[in-house]
């Protein structure tokens, strides 16, 4: 399993707009990627391409989340997705 921890960069957390941006980016990959708050067990992680899963996390600005994939070639994808999460999509 490949894991990458990311810190939520959007000022008001992972709400509708940044969640939609991230879900769209995650859906571009042909393998499963999951997301969970840091410290939660891997079996409680949800589909990273689901906006409902993302908003259900309730992740606030500065909180850490963990992206995971079983695909051996997922490291680059997780890096790219972490960059999306760490960007402040609420900046004007």
C-alpha positions as CSV (number, residue, x, y, z in Angstrom):
1,X,0.0,0.0,0.0
2,X,1.3,3.5,-0.9
3,X,0.4,6.3,1.4
4,X,0.8,10.1,1.3
5,X,-0.1,12.5,4.0
6,X,-1.3,16.0,3.0
7,X,-2.4,19.1,5.0
8,X,-5.6,20.8,4.0
9,X,-4.6,24.2,2.5
10,X,-8.0,25.8,1.8
11,X,-8.7,28.4,4.5
12,X,-12.2,27.1,5.3
13,X,-11.3,23.4,5.0
14,X,-12.4,20.8,2.6
15,X,-15.8,22.3,1.7
16,X,-17.7,22.1,-1.6
17,X,-15.4,24.0,-3.9
18,X,-12.1,22.4,-2.9
19,X,-13.7,19.0,-2.5
20,X,-15.1,19.3,-6.1
21,X,-11.7,20.2,-7.5
22,X,-10.1,17.4,-5.6
23,X,-12.8,14.8,-6.5
24,X,-12.4,15.7,-10.2
25,X,-8.6,15.3,-10.0
26,X,-8.9,11.9,-8.2
27,X,-11.4,10.6,-10.7
28,X,-8.9,10.9,-13.5
29,X,-7.0,7.9,-12.3
30,X,-7.8,4.3,-13.3
31,X,-7.1,2.9,-9.8
32,X,-8.7,3.2,-6.4
33,X,-7.5,6.0,-4.2
34,X,-8.9,6.4,-0.7
35,X,-8.8,9.3,1.8
36,X,-9.1,9.4,5.6
37,X,-8.3,11.8,8.4
38,X,-4.8,11.1,9.8
39,X,-5.0,8.5,12.6
40,X,-8.1,6.7,11.2
41,X,-7.7,3.1,10.3
42,X,-7.2,2.3,6.6
43,X,-10.5,0.3,6.6
44,X,-12.4,3.5,7.4
45,X,-11.1,5.4,4.5
46,X,-13.5,6.5,1.7
47,X,-13.4,6.9,-2.0
48,X,-11.2,10.0,-2.8
49,X,-13.2,10.7,-6.0
50,X,-16.5,11.0,-4.1
51,X,-17.4,14.6,-3.2
52,X,-19.8,13.2,-0.5
53,X,-16.9,11.3,1.1
54,X,-14.7,14.4,1.0
55,X,-17.2,16.7,2.5
56,X,-18.1,14.0,5.1
57,X,-14.6,14.1,6.4
58,X,-15.1,17.6,7.8
59,X,-11.4,18.3,7.4
60,X,-10.5,21.8,8.5
61,X,-7.7,24.0,7.3
62,X,-4.4,22.7,8.6
63,X,-5.7,19.2,9.3
64,X,-3.8,16.2,7.9
65,X,-5.5,13.6,5.7
66,X,-4.0,10.4,4.3
67,X,-4.3,9.3,0.7
68,X,-3.8,5.6,0.0
69,X,-3.7,3.3,-2.9
70,X,-2.9,-0.4,-3.5
71,X,-1.7,0.3,-7.0
72,X,2.1,0.0,-7.3
73,X,2.3,2.9,-9.6
74,X,0.3,5.3,-7.5
75,X,3.1,7.3,-5.9
76,X,3.1,10.0,-8.5
77,X,-0.7,10.3,-8.5
78,X,-0.8,10.6,-4.7
79,X,1.9,13.4,-4.9
80,X,-0.2,15.3,-7.5
81,X,-3.4,14.9,-5.4
82,X,-1.6,16.0,-2.2
83,X,-0.6,19.2,-4.1
84,X,-4.3,19.8,-4.9
85,X,-5.2,19.4,-1.2
86,X,-2.4,21.6,0.0
87,X,-3.4,24.5,-2.3
88,X,-5.6,27.2,-0.9
89,X,-8.6,27.1,-3.3
90,X,-10.2,29.9,-1.3
91,X,-7.6,32.5,-2.1
92,X,-8.9,35.4,-4.1
